[in-house]
Amino acid sequence: MPNPKRRHSQQRSAKRRTHYKATATTLSTDSTTGELHVRHRAHVSEGKLMYKGKVVAEKSPVK
């Protein structure tokens, strides 16, 4: 597998990375509880794990 003979400069690496930008996560409002959450992810609401407005799992009491 070919490897570069000489080291790439920091400027050359920076030129390649100029278009990488951090983006803010998209938030949605849950239709049943009205809470904000990250889209396409399960979220905890009132001790219940919710996804797409439905309860996926409930927290069981610890003995």
Gaussian input, Z-matrix of N, CA and C with variables (Angstrom, degrees):
# hf/3-21g

backbone

0 1
 N
 C     1     B1
 C     2     B2     1     A1
 N     3     B3     2     A2     1     D1
 C     4     B4     3     A3     2     D2
 C     5     B5     4     A4     3     D3
 N     6     B6     5     A5     4     D4
 C     7     B7     6     A6     5     D5
 C     8     B8     7     A7     6     D6
 N     9     B9     8     A8     7     D7
 C    10    B10     9     A9     8     D8
 C    11    B11    10    A10     9     D9
 N    12    B12    11    A11    10    D10
 C    13    B13    12    A12    11    D11
 C    14    B14    13    A13    12    D12
 N    15    B15    14    A14    13    D13
 C    16    B16    15    A15    14    D14
 C    17    B17    16    A16    15    D15
 N    18    B18    17    A17    16    D16
 C    19    B19    18    A18    17    D17
 C    20    B20    19    A19    18    D18
 N    21    B21    20    A20    19    D19
 C    22    B22    21    A21    20    D20
 C    23    B23    22    A22    21    D21
 N    24    B24    23    A23    22    D22
 C    25    B25    24    A24    23    D23
 C    26    B26    25    A25    24    D24
 N    27    B27    26    A26    25    D25
 C    28    B28    27    A27    26    D26
 C    29    B29    28    A28    27    D27
 N    30    B30    29    A29    28    D28
 C    31    B31    30    A30    29    D29
 C    32    B32    31    A31    30    D30
 N    33    B33    32    A32    31    D31
 C    34    B34    33    A33    32    D32
 C    35    B35    34    A34    33    D33
 N    36    B36    35    A35    34    D34
 C    37    B37    36    A36    35    D35
 C    38    B38    37    A37    36    D36
 N    39    B39    38    A38    37    D37
 C    40    B40    39    A39    38    D38
 C    41    B41    40    A40    39    D39
 N    42    B42    41    A41    40    D40
 C    43    B43    42    A42    41    D41
 C    44    B44    43    A43    42    D42
 N    45    B45    44    A44    43    D43
 C    46    B46    45    A45    44    D44
 C    47    B47    46    A46    45    D45
 N    48    B48    47    A47    46    D46
 C    49    B49    48    A48    47    D47
 C    50    B50    49    A49    48    D48
 N    51    B51    50    A50    49    D49
 C    52    B52    51    A51    50    D50
 C    53    B53    52    A52    51    D51
 N    54    B54    53    A53    52    D52
 C    55    B55    54    A54    53    D53
 C    56    B56    55    A55    54    D54
 N    57    B57    56    A56    55    D55
 C    58    B58    57    A57    56    D56
 C    59    B59    58    A58    57    D57
 N    60    B60    59    A59    58    D58
 C    61    B61    60    A60    59    D59
 C    62    B62    61    A61    60    D60
 N    63    B63    62    A62    61    D61
 C    64    B64    63    A63    62    D62
 C    65    B65    64    A64    63    D63
 N    66    B66    65    A65    64    D64
 C    67    B67    66    A66    65    D65
 C    68    B68    67    A67    66    D66
 N    69    B69    68    A68    67    D67
 C    70    B70    69    A69    68    D68
 C    71    B71    70    A70    69    D69
 N    72    B72    71    A71    70    D70
 C    73    B73    72    A72    71    D71
 C    74    B74    73    A73    72    D72
 N    75    B75    74    A74    73    D73
 C    76    B76    75    A75    74    D74
 C    77    B77    76    A76    75    D75
 N    78    B78    77    A77    76    D76
 C    79    B79    78    A78    77    D77
 C    80    B80    79    A79    78    D78
 N    81    B81    80    A80    79    D79
 C    82    B82    81    A81    80    D80
 C    83    B83    82    A82    81    D81
 N    84    B84    83    A83    82    D82
 C    85    B85    84    A84    83    D83
 C    86    B86    85    A85    84    D84
 N    87    B87    86    A86    85    D85
 C    88    B88    87    A87    86    D86
 C    89    B89    88    A88    87    D87
 N    90    B90    89    A89    88    D88
 C    91    B91    90    A90    89    D89
 C    92    B92    91    A91    90    D90
 N    93    B93    92    A92    91    D91
 C    94    B94    93    A93    92    D92
 C    95    B95    94    A94    93    D93
 N    96    B96    95    A95    94    D94
 C    97    B97    96    A96    95    D95
 C    98    B98    97    A97    96    D96
 N    99    B99    98    A98    97    D97
 C   100   B100    99    A99    98    D98
 C   101   B101   100   A100    99    D99
 N   102   B102   101   A101   100   D100
 C   103   B103   102   A102   101   D101
 C   104   B104   103   A103   102   D102
 N   105   B105   104   A104   103   D103
 C   106   B106   105   A105   104   D104
 C   107   B107   106   A106   105   D105
 N   108   B108   107   A107   106   D106
 C   109   B109   108   A108   107   D107
 C   110   B110   109   A109   108   D108
 N   111   B111   110   A110   109   D109
 C   112   B112   111   A111   110   D110
 C   113   B113   112   A112   111   D111
 N   114   B114   113   A113   112   D112
 C   115   B115   114   A114   113   D113
 C   116   B116   115   A115   114   D114
 N   117   B117   116   A116   115   D115
 C   118   B118   117   A117   116   D116
 C   119   B119   118   A118   117   D117
 N   120   B120   119   A119   118   D118
 C   121   B121   120   A120   119   D119
 C   122   B122   121   A121   120   D120
 N   123   B123   122   A122   121   D121
 C   124   B124   123   A123   122   D122
 C   125   B125   124   A124   123   D123
 N   126   B126   125   A125   124   D124
 C   127   B127   126   A126   125   D125
 C   128   B128   127   A127   126   D126
 N   129   B129   128   A128   127   D127
 C   130   B130   129   A129   128   D128
 C   131   B131   130   A130   129   D129
 N   132   B132   131   A131   130   D130
 C   133   B133   132   A132   131   D131
 C   134   B134   133   A133   132   D132
 N   135   B135   134   A134   133   D133
 C   136   B136   135   A135   134   D134
 C   137   B137   136   A136   135   D135
 N   138   B138   137   A137   136   D136
 C   139   B139   138   A138   137   D137
 C   140   B140   139   A139   138   D138
 N   141   B141   140   A140   139   D139
 C   142   B142   141   A141   140   D140
 C   143   B143   142   A142   141   D141
 N   144   B144   143   A143   142   D142
 C   145   B145   144   A144   143   D143
 C   146   B146   145   A145   144   D144
 N   147   B147   146   A146   145   D145
 C   148   B148   147   A147   146   D146
 C   149   B149   148   A148   147   D147
 N   150   B150   149   A149   148   D148
 C   151   B151   150   A150   149   D149
 C   152   B152   151   A151   150   D150
 N   153   B153   152   A152   151   D151
 C   154   B154   153   A153   152   D152
 C   155   B155   154   A154   153   D153
 N   156   B156   155   A155   154   D154
 C   157   B157   156   A156   155   D155
 C   158   B158   157   A157   156   D156
 N   159   B159   158   A158   157   D157
 C   160   B160   159   A159   158   D158
 C   161   B161   160   A160   159   D159
 N   162   B162   161   A161   160   D160
 C   163   B163   162   A162   161   D161
 C   164   B164   163   A163   162   D162
 N   165   B165   164   A164   163   D163
 C   166   B166   165   A165   164   D164
 C   167   B167   166   A166   165   D165
 N   168   B168   167   A167   166   D166
 C   169   B169   168   A168   167   D167
 C   170   B170   169   A169   168   D168
 N   171   B171   170   A170   169   D169
 C   172   B172   171   A171   170   D170
 C   173   B173   172   A172   171   D171
 N   174   B174   173   A173   172   D172
 C   175   B175   174   A174   173   D173
 C   176   B176   175   A175   174   D174
 N   177   B177   176   A176   175   D175
 C   178   B178   177   A177   176   D176
 C   179   B179   178   A178   177   D177
 N   180   B180   179   A179   178   D178
 C   181   B181   180   A180   179   D179
 C   182   B182   181   A181   180   D180
 N   183   B183   182   A182   181   D181
 C   184   B184   183   A183   182   D182
 C   185   B185   184   A184   183   D183
 N   186   B186   185   A185   184   D184
 C   187   B187   186   A186   185   D185
 C   188   B188   187   A187   186   D186

   B1=1.4434
   B2=1.5343
   B3=1.3337
   B4=1.4551
   B5=1.5256
   B6=1.3027
   B7=1.4573
   B8=1.5164
   B9=1.3461
   B10=1.4616
   B11=1.5304
   B12=1.3335
   B13=1.4611
   B14=1.5266
   B15=1.3239
   B16=1.4595
   B17=1.5377
   B18=1.3136
   B19=1.4718
   B20=1.5322
   B21=1.3372
   B22=1.4666
   B23=1.5188
   B24=1.3175
   B25=1.4627
   B26=1.5358
   B27=1.3255
   B28=1.4723
   B29=1.5289
   B30=1.3245
   B31=1.4537
   B32=1.5265
   B33=1.3165
   B34=1.4639
   B35=1.5234
   B36=1.3378
   B37=1.4633
   B38=1.5195
   B39=1.3312
   B40=1.4584
   B41=1.5328
   B42=1.3241
   B43=1.4677
   B44=1.5266
   B45=1.3205
   B46=1.4597
   B47=1.5217
   B48=1.3320
   B49=1.4673
   B50=1.5252
   B51=1.3076
   B52=1.4625
   B53=1.5158
   B54=1.3145
   B55=1.4565
   B56=1.5177
   B57=1.3392
   B58=1.4600
   B59=1.5164
   B60=1.3197
   B61=1.4552
   B62=1.5206
   B63=1.2986
   B64=1.4590
   B65=1.5240
   B66=1.3178
   B67=1.4689
   B68=1.5142
   B69=1.3109
   B70=1.4607
   B71=1.5279
   B72=1.3290
   B73=1.4589
   B74=1.5178
   B75=1.3226
   B76=1.4472
   B77=1.5298
   B78=1.3167
   B79=1.4551
   B80=1.5230
   B81=1.3170
   B82=1.4581
   B83=1.5142
   B84=1.3138
   B85=1.4475
   B86=1.5118
   B87=1.3242
   B88=1.4609
   B89=1.5233
   B90=1.3215
   B91=1.4612
   B92=1.5204
   B93=1.3284
   B94=1.4695
   B95=1.5229
   B96=1.3416
   B97=1.4640
   B98=1.5192
   B99=1.3156
   B100=1.4613
   B101=1.5193
   B102=1.3383
   B103=1.4565
   B104=1.5204
   B105=1.3396
   B106=1.4582
   B107=1.5177
   B108=1.3219
   B109=1.4574
   B110=1.5189
   B111=1.3349
   B112=1.4606
   B113=1.5229
   B114=1.3177
   B115=1.4698
   B116=1.5276
   B117=1.3234
   B118=1.4625
   B119=1.5268
   B120=1.3185
   B121=1.4602
   B122=1.5260
   B123=1.3228
   B124=1.4565
   B125=1.5229
   B126=1.3509
   B127=1.4547
   B128=1.5251
   B129=1.3323
   B130=1.4611
   B131=1.5193
   B132=1.3173
   B133=1.4512
   B134=1.5142
   B135=1.3313
   B136=1.4696
   B137=1.5291
   B138=1.3240
   B139=1.4609
   B140=1.5185
   B141=1.3239
   B142=1.4654
   B143=1.5186
   B144=1.3136
   B145=1.4514
   B146=1.5199
   B147=1.3381
   B148=1.4608
   B149=1.5186
   B150=1.3455
   B151=1.4583
   B152=1.5086
   B153=1.3280
   B154=1.4649
   B155=1.5270
   B156=1.3335
   B157=1.4539
   B158=1.5123
   B159=1.3246
   B160=1.4684
   B161=1.5156
   B162=1.3343
   B163=1.4558
   B164=1.5224
   B165=1.3346
   B166=1.4552
   B167=1.5252
   B168=1.3328
   B169=1.4629
   B170=1.5198
   B171=1.3060
   B172=1.4550
   B173=1.5172
   B174=1.3233
   B175=1.4595
   B176=1.5217
   B177=1.3287
   B178=1.4666
   B179=1.5151
   B180=1.3362
   B181=1.4675
   B182=1.5324
   B183=1.3205
   B184=1.4622
   B185=1.5219
   B186=1.3356
   B187=1.4673
   B188=1.4841
   A1=108.59
   A2=117.77
   A3=119.37
   A4=112.50
   A5=115.44
   A6=122.57
   A7=108.78
   A8=117.06
   A9=118.35
   A10=111.12
   A11=115.71
   A12=119.91
   A13=110.63
   A14=115.77
   A15=120.39
   A16=109.13
   A17=114.23
   A18=121.85
   A19=109.73
   A20=116.40
   A21=120.17
   A22=108.84
   A23=116.54
   A24=120.48
   A25=110.10
   A26=115.89
   A27=120.65
   A28=110.14
   A29=116.83
   A30=121.05
   A31=111.18
   A32=115.93
   A33=119.83
   A34=111.08
   A35=116.86
   A36=120.74
   A37=110.62
   A38=116.80
   A39=121.55
   A40=110.95
   A41=117.23
   A42=120.81
   A43=110.57
   A44=115.74
   A45=120.21
   A46=110.93
   A47=117.53
   A48=121.15
   A49=113.80
   A50=119.87
   A51=120.82
   A52=113.05
   A53=118.96
   A54=120.47
   A55=113.32
   A56=118.06
   A57=120.72
   A58=108.35
   A59=117.08
   A60=120.90
   A61=109.48
   A62=116.22
   A63=120.84
   A64=107.95
   A65=116.37
   A66=120.22
   A67=109.27
   A68=115.43
   A69=120.75
   A70=108.88
   A71=116.02
   A72=119.38
   A73=109.69
   A74=116.14
   A75=121.75
   A76=108.95
   A77=116.18
   A78=121.09
   A79=109.97
   A80=115.37
   A81=122.05
   A82=108.94
   A83=116.04
   A84=121.68
   A85=108.55
   A86=116.48
   A87=121.39
   A88=108.86
   A89=116.93
   A90=120.79
   A91=113.03
   A92=118.06
   A93=119.93
   A94=113.02
   A95=117.91
   A96=120.15
   A97=113.33
   A98=118.06
   A99=121.33
   A100=113.82
   A101=118.64
   A102=121.72
   A103=111.02
   A104=115.43
   A105=120.69
   A106=109.53
   A107=116.94
   A108=121.98
   A109=109.45
   A110=115.73
   A111=121.30
   A112=108.27
   A113=116.48
   A114=120.83
   A115=111.52
   A116=115.95
   A117=124.36
   A118=112.60
   A119=117.01
   A120=122.13
   A121=108.19
   A122=116.49
   A123=120.86
   A124=107.97
   A125=117.17
   A126=120.77
   A127=109.63
   A128=116.21
   A129=121.73
   A130=108.88
   A131=115.80
   A132=122.15
   A133=108.60
   A134=116.42
   A135=122.98
   A136=111.71
   A137=116.90
   A138=121.51
   A139=114.75
   A140=117.62
   A141=121.91
   A142=108.97
   A143=115.57
   A144=120.79
   A145=107.73
   A146=116.41
   A147=122.26
   A148=110.29
   A149=115.78
   A150=122.00
   A151=108.06
   A152=116.33
   A153=123.61
   A154=111.64
   A155=116.88
   A156=121.43
   A157=114.92
   A158=117.84
   A159=121.22
   A160=110.03
   A161=116.07
   A162=121.33
   A163=108.81
   A164=115.69
   A165=120.91
   A166=109.33
   A167=116.73
   A168=120.72
   A169=108.74
   A170=116.00
   A171=121.30
   A172=109.36
   A173=114.70
   A174=119.49
   A175=108.89
   A176=115.29
   A177=118.80
   A178=109.84
   A179=118.79
   A180=120.73
   A181=110.49
   A182=115.84
   A183=121.66
   A184=108.60
   A185=116.50
   A186=120.62
   A187=111.13
   D1=128.98
   D2=-175.57
   D3=-70.79
   D4=142.70
   D5=176.41
   D6=-125.67
   D7=151.93
   D8=178.71
   D9=-66.46
   D10=140.77
   D11=-178.92
   D12=-75.12
   D13=-34.02
   D14=-179.70
   D15=-122.23
   D16=160.13
   D17=-178.87
   D18=-72.54
   D19=138.20
   D20=174.26
   D21=-75.90
   D22=142.12
   D23=-179.16
   D24=-72.33
   D25=160.58
   D26=177.90
   D27=-64.92
   D28=-35.24
   D29=179.35
   D30=-63.49
   D31=-39.32
   D32=179.52
   D33=-65.63
   D34=-39.61
   D35=177.11
   D36=-65.99
   D37=-40.57
   D38=-178.89
   D39=-65.29
   D40=-36.25
   D41=177.90
   D42=-61.01
   D43=-39.99
   D44=-178.85
   D45=-68.79
   D46=-31.93
   D47=-174.45
   D48=-93.27
   D49=5.99
   D50=-173.37
   D51=-64.08
   D52=-26.89
   D53=-174.47
   D54=-93.05
   D55=0.41
   D56=177.57
   D57=-80.14
   D58=122.33
   D59=-178.96
   D60=-128.64
   D61=144.36
   D62=174.23
   D63=-78.23
   D64=133.44
   D65=179.41
   D66=-115.66
   D67=147.57
   D68=178.14
   D69=-75.75
   D70=145.14
   D71=179.17
   D72=-72.39
   D73=146.34
   D74=-179.65
   D75=-84.24
   D76=127.88
   D77=-179.04
   D78=-105.43
   D79=148.10
   D80=177.01
   D81=-126.54
   D82=159.86
   D83=175.25
   D84=-101.80
   D85=128.22
   D86=178.95
   D87=-68.49
   D88=132.94
   D89=-176.05
   D90=-70.12
   D91=-30.52
   D92=-177.21
   D93=-89.33
   D94=-39.85
   D95=-176.98
   D96=-101.99
   D97=-21.23
   D98=-179.70
   D99=80.63
   D100=9.88
   D101=-179.35
   D102=-87.24
   D103=152.09
   D104=175.06
   D105=-82.44
   D106=141.32
   D107=177.73
   D108=-153.44
   D109=163.60
   D110=178.27
   D111=-72.64
   D112=136.41
   D113=-177.41
   D114=-63.46
   D115=145.17
   D116=175.49
   D117=60.57
   D118=30.25
   D119=176.84
   D120=-135.68
   D121=144.23
   D122=174.45
   D123=-71.97
   D124=148.33
   D125=-179.69
   D126=-139.54
   D127=154.65
   D128=-178.70
   D129=-91.28
   D130=129.51
   D131=177.50
   D132=-139.07
   D133=117.01
   D134=179.30
   D135=55.57
   D136=41.19
   D137=177.85
   D138=77.93
   D139=7.79
   D140=179.82
   D141=-119.50
   D142=141.95
   D143=176.78
   D144=-88.05
   D145=117.79
   D146=-175.35
   D147=-111.30
   D148=145.70
   D149=172.71
   D150=-151.07
   D151=127.40
   D152=-178.24
   D153=55.52
   D154=38.48
   D155=176.60
   D156=77.20
   D157=6.50
   D158=-179.12
   D159=-120.88
   D160=151.46
   D161=177.54
   D162=-77.44
   D163=123.74
   D164=179.30
   D165=-95.09
   D166=-42.23
   D167=-179.76
   D168=-151.71
   D169=148.22
   D170=176.09
   D171=-113.24
   D172=148.78
   D173=179.50
   D174=-77.89
   D175=125.02
   D176=179.79
   D177=-87.14
   D178=146.41
   D179=-179.87
   D180=-66.61
   D181=136.87
   D182=-178.77
   D183=-88.40
   D184=132.78
   D185=-179.71
   D186=-94.46

